[in-house]
């Protein structure tokens, strides 16, 4: 989908597309108010600016839209900001986690244990821009990040969410 089309579609349709990129309502609202974008560069600059301006509590909204790494099916998301995930959002999430495939059952088991430990330690789902990573890479990143202090981990999580948001915007523009 090109930027010209994004600029022209009804707000409700654009809102759904943006929520698939980032589930933080504040980010979606900022993006809607930045329209028309006019160009790919301006769209991405608006996305980065909206991301940089997000308040801390909005990060929790973005986290809530992501299933645990390595889960074979996304968790039920009945009451999330922006509503249930769209088919597009579920497909993107599954593709991003493809490296934790069923053929790596040991990695899946390690991710499940690590996810539980991470959630006890930090109080939220482990977030990693996992595109192109193997299950072993994901486990390694999870183990490394368990050693972070909470403030460092919040910053790392925010960077990973931003990377995922940018990746999904690129997918949207590529027509995925």
VOBAFI-892975 format. One record per residue: residue in three letters; x, y, z of N, C-alpha, C in turn. Coordinates in steps of 0.02 Angstrom, whole numbers, padded with zeros to 5 digits, always signed. Example, Ala and Ser with C-alpha at 12.3 -4.5 7.8 and 13.67 -1.06 7.14 Angstrom:
# residues 2
ALA+00660-00284+00390+00615-00225+00390+00660-00165+00390/SER+00642-00112+00354+00684-00053+00357+00645+00002+00394/
//
This chain:
# residues 176
UNK+00043-00058+00000+00000+00000+00000+00045+00062+00000/UNK+00033+00106-00045+00075+00165-00048+00048+00220-00001/UNK+00090+00270+00009+00072+00324+00055+00012+00363+00030/UNK+00007+00372-00034-00051+00407-00063-00116+00372-00042/UNK-00116+00307-00045-00175+00268-00024-00188+00276+00051/UNK-00135+00273+00091-00143+00283+00164-00172+00351+00179/UNK-00152+00401+00141-00178+00468+00152-00252+00474+00134/UNK-00275+00431+00090-00343+00436+00063-00394+00391+00098/UNK-00373+00338+00131-00421+00291+00159-00457+00322+00219/UNK-00517+00298+00233-00554+00323+00291-00516+00312+00356/UNK-00527+00356+00403-00491+00354+00467-00497+00287+00502/UNK-00556+00257+00503-00565+00193+00537-00523+00138+00507/UNK-00518+00137+00441-00477+00087+00408-00403+00098+00422/UNK-00382+00162+00421-00312+00178+00436-00297+00160+00509/UNK-00344+00175+00554-00334+00158+00625-00320+00084+00633/UNK-00358+00042+00599-00348-00031+00604-00279-00051+00579/UNK-00257-00021+00524-00191-00035+00497-00135-00013+00545/UNK-00145+00045+00574-00094+00071+00621-00091+00030+00685/UNK-00148+00009+00710-00149-00033+00770-00110-00098+00758/UNK-00114-00124+00697-00075-00184+00681+00000-00171+00683/UNK+00020-00109+00674+00091-00090+00677+00113-00077+00748/UNK+00071-00044+00787+00087-00028+00857+00021-00019+00894/UNK+00012-00057+00947-00051-00058+00984-00060-00002+01034/UNK-00014+00044+01039-00021+00099+01087-00069+00151+01060/UNK-00127+00161+01091-00175+00210+01065-00145+00280+01056/UNK-00099+00300+01099-00069+00367+01092-00029+00372+01028/UNK+00005+00317+01009+00044+00317+00947-00004+00320+00887/UNK-00057+00280+00889-00105+00279+00835-00137+00349+00827/UNK-00156+00380+00882-00187+00446+00880-00139+00498+00850/UNK-00075+00494+00870-00026+00541+00843-00017+00530+00768/UNK-00018+00468+00746-00010+00454+00675-00071+00478+00636/UNK-00130+00468+00663-00191+00492+00629-00190+00568+00622/UNK-00166+00602+00673-00165+00675+00670-00109+00701+00626/UNK-00060+00660+00611-00004+00681+00567-00022+00676+00493/UNK-00077+00644+00478-00097+00635+00408-00121+00701+00379/UNK-00109+00717+00317-00079+00674+00266-00003+00672+00271/UNK+00024+00615+00255+00095+00605+00259+00131+00630+00196/UNK+00102+00617+00139+00130+00642+00076+00187+00601+00047/UNK+00228+00573+00089+00285+00533+00064+00303+00480+00116/UNK+00338+00430+00092+00361+00376+00136+00405+00404+00191/UNK+00449+00450+00173+00495+00479+00222+00458+00517+00276/UNK+00407+00554+00256+00367+00591+00306+00326+00544+00350/UNK+00301+00490+00321+00264+00440+00360+00310+00410+00413/UNK+00370+00389+00392+00416+00358+00440+00441+00408+00492/UNK+00451+00470+00471+00471+00522+00520+00415+00535+00570/UNK+00353+00536+00546+00296+00544+00592+00292+00485+00640/UNK+00304+00425+00615+00303+00366+00658+00357+00369+00712/UNK+00416+00389+00692+00471+00395+00741+00457+00450+00792/UNK+00430+00506+00768+00413+00561+00815+00358+00541+00863/UNK+00308+00507+00837+00253+00484+00881+00280+00434+00932/UNK+00325+00391+00910+00354+00342+00956+00394+00377+01011/UNK+00436+00425+00991+00478+00460+01040+00437+00498+01091/UNK+00377+00520+01073+00334+00559+01118+00290+00517+01163/UNK+00292+00451+01155+00247+00408+01194+00262+00413+01268/UNK+00210+00420+01309+00220+00417+01381+00234+00345+01402/UNK+00265+00335+01458+00284+00269+01482+00227+00219+01485/UNK+00167+00242+01505+00111+00195+01510+00089+00170+01442/UNK+00103+00207+01389+00085+00186+01322+00127+00126+01299/UNK+00186+00120+01327+00229+00062+01311+00194-00002+01334/UNK+00161+00001+01391+00124-00058+01415+00068-00077+01366/UNK+00035-00028+01336-00016-00043+01286+00014-00078+01226/UNK+00073-00055+01204+00106-00086+01147+00128-00158+01165/UNK+00155-00167+01224+00176-00234+01246+00117-00282+01246/UNK+00060-00259+01269+00002-00303+01276-00021-00334+01210/UNK-00003-00305+01155-00025-00330+01089+00021-00385+01062/UNK+00072-00403+01100+00120-00453+01075+00114-00518+01114/UNK+00107-00574+01079+00107-00639+01113+00176-00656+01138/UNK+00180-00703+01182+00245-00727+01205+00283-00759+01148/UNK+00348-00747+01146+00390-00779+01095+00387-00855+01104/UNK+00379-00889+01048+00380-00961+01049+00313-00994+01060/UNK+00261-00956+01074+00195-00987+01083+00169-01007+01014/UNK+00138-01065+01011+00113-01089+00947+00052-01049+00924/UNK+00015-01022+00971-00043-00981+00955-00041-00919+00999/UNK-00062-00864+00971-00064-00803+01011-00115-00811+01067/UNK-00100-00780+01123-00148-00780+01179-00212-00746+01157/UNK-00266-00763+01191-00329-00728+01179-00319-00657+01204/UNK-00339-00609+01165-00330-00539+01182-00398-00505+01184/UNK-00440-00520+01234-00509-00495+01232-00517-00421+01246/UNK-00475-00390+01286-00487-00321+01306-00424-00279+01298/UNK-00397-00277+01238-00336-00239+01225-00351-00172+01195/UNK-00305-00125+01204-00313-00060+01170-00317-00073+01094/UNK-00366-00045+01062-00372-00054+00990-00411-00116+00971/UNK-00434-00156+01018-00473-00216+01003-00431-00277+00988/UNK-00465-00330+00969-00431-00393+00953-00385-00384+00894/UNK-00331-00424+00891-00284-00417+00836-00317-00437+00769/UNK-00300-00401+00717-00326-00415+00651-00290-00476+00622/UNK-00317-00502+00569-00284-00557+00534-00214-00537+00513/UNK-00206-00476+00489-00141-00449+00468-00093-00449+00527/UNK-00115-00424+00585-00072-00420+00643-00051-00489+00667/UNK-00098-00536+00667-00081-00605+00687-00031-00636+00638/UNK-00041-00625+00574+00004-00652+00524+00074-00622+00530/UNK+00077-00556+00541+00142-00524+00550+00178-00553+00611/UNK+00142-00560+00666+00172-00586+00727+00197-00657+00716/UNK+00158-00699+00683+00179-00768+00670+00241-00769+00627/UNK+00244-00727+00576+00302-00724+00532+00364-00700+00569/UNK+00355-00651+00613+00411-00624+00651+00441-00676+00698/UNK+00399-00723+00720+00422-00774+00767+00438-00841+00733/UNK+00440-00841+00668+00449-00904+00631+00512-00942+00652/UNK+00562-00907+00675+00624-00940+00696+00617-00984+00757/UNK+00562-00977+00793+00550-01020+00851+00504-01077+00831/UNK+00511-01101+00769+00467-01151+00741+00464-01217+00779/UNK+00415-01257+00762+00404-01320+00796+00463-01368+00793/UNK+00506-01360+00742+00564-01405+00736+00616-01392+00790/UNK+00609-01338+00826+00655-01321+00880+00620-01328+00947/UNK+00596-01388+00962+00557-01398+01023+00596-01380+01085/UNK+00661-01392+01085+00702-01373+01144+00701-01297+01153/UNK+00708-01261+01098+00707-01188+01102+00639-01164+01127/UNK+00585-01195+01102+00518-01177+01125+00511-01187+01200/UNK+00536-01244+01225+00531-01259+01296+00573-01208+01336/UNK+00632-01191+01311+00674-01142+01346+00642-01073+01344/UNK+00610-01055+01288+00575-00991+01284+00518-00989+01334/UNK+00481-01044+01339+00425-01046+01386+00449-01035+01458/UNK+00503-01069+01477+00531-01060+01544+00558-00989+01553/UNK+00594-00966+01503+00623-00898+01506+00570-00845+01508/UNK+00516-00853+01469+00461-00805+01469+00431-00800+01539/UNK+00420-00856+01571+00390-00856+01638+00436-00820+01687/UNK+00501-00835+01684+00549-00802+01728+00552-00727+01714/UNK+00552-00708+01651+00554-00638+01631+00493-00602+01658/UNK+00434-00631+01649+00372-00598+01672+00371-00590+01747/UNK+00397-00639+01784+00402-00632+01857+00449-00574+01874/UNK+00504-00569+01839+00554-00519+01855+00532-00448+01835/UNK+00504-00441+01775+00491-00375+01748+00417-00357+01744/UNK+00372-00405+01753+00301-00390+01755+00267-00381+01687/UNK+00301-00400+01634+00270-00396+01567+00302-00447+01521/UNK+00271-00455+01462+00295-00501+01412+00363-00480+01385/UNK+00406-00528+01374+00470-00516+01342+00459-00496+01270/UNK+00488-00439+01251+00480-00412+01183+00548-00413+01149/UNK+00549-00441+01089+00609-00445+01049+00589-00440+00976/UNK+00622-00398+00938+00611-00397+00866+00645-00460+00839/UNK+00605-00512+00830+00631-00579+00817+00638-00597+00743/UNK+00621-00552+00699+00625-00566+00627+00696-00587+00609/UNK+00701-00645+00578+00765-00670+00556+00805-00707+00609/UNK+00780-00711+00670+00816-00745+00724+00793-00817+00730/UNK+00840-00860+00748+00822-00930+00762+00796-00934+00833/UNK+00767-00992+00850+00745-01003+00918+00802-00996+00967/UNK+00860-01022+00949+00919-01017+00993+00939-00944+01003/UNK+00935-00903+00950+00951-00832+00956+00903-00798+01005/UNK+00838-00816+01000+00788-00786+01044+00801-00805+01117/UNK+00818-00869+01128+00833-00892+01196+00893-00855+01223/UNK+00945-00848+01182+01006-00813+01203+00990-00741+01223/UNK+00950-00706+01182+00932-00637+01197+00892-00632+01262/UNK+00846-00679+01270+00805-00680+01331+00849-00690+01392/UNK+00894-00738+01390+00938-00751+01447+00982-00690+01463/UNK+01008-00658+01411+01050-00599+01422+01010-00543+01455/UNK+00950-00532+01431+00910-00477+01457+00883-00490+01526/UNK+00879-00552+01547+00859-00566+01617+00909-00536+01666/UNK+00969-00522+01644+01020-00492+01687+01014-00417+01693/UNK+00971-00386+01654+00963-00313+01656+00927-00291+01720/UNK+00942-00230+01741+00902-00200+01794+00837-00174+01762/UNK+00785-00161+01802+00721-00141+01773+00723-00080+01728/UNK+00761-00029+01745+00764+00032+01704+00797+00017+01636/UNK+00850-00021+01638+00883-00039+01575+00837-00081+01532/UNK+00802-00127+01563+00757-00171+01525+00698-00132+01495/UNK+00672-00083+01531+00619-00041+01502+00644-00007+01439/UNK+00705+00019+01441+00733+00054+01382+00744+00004+01324/UNK+00770-00055+01340+00781-00105+01287+00714-00127+01257/UNK+00664-00138+01300+00598-00158+01276+00569-00104+01230/UNK+00575-00041+01249+00550+00013+01208+00585+00014+01140/UNK+00651+00004+01139+00687+00002+01075+00663-00056+01031/UNK+00652-00113+01062+00629-00172+01024+00559-00160+00996/UNK+00515-00129+01035+00448-00113+01011+00451-00064+00953/UNK+00495-00015+00958+00504+00033+00904+00528-00002+00840/UNK+00574-00047+00847+00599-00086+00789+00542-00125+00757/UNK+00501-00157+00798+00444-00196+00773+00395-00150+00737/UNK+00381-00092+00766+00335-00044+00736+00360-00023+00667/UNK+00424-00005+00663+00453+00015+00598+00450-00042+00547/UNK+00466-00102+00569+00464-00160+00525+00394-00170+00498/UNK+00345-00164+00541+00275-00174+00520+00251-00118+00474/UNK+00274-00057+00485+00257-00004+00438+00287-00018+00369/UNK+00348-00043+00369+00380-00061+00305+00340-00117+00271/UNK+00317-00166+00310+00276-00219+00281+00211-00191+00253/UNK+00181-00145+00289+00120-00114+00265+00131-00079+00198/UNK+00185-00040+00194+00201-00005+00133+00218-00053+00075/UNK+00245-00111+00093+00262-00161+00042+00201-00202+00021/UNK+00145-00192+00054+00084-00227+00036+00077-00295+00069/UNK+00115-00307+00121+00112-00372+00156+00051-00376+00201/
//
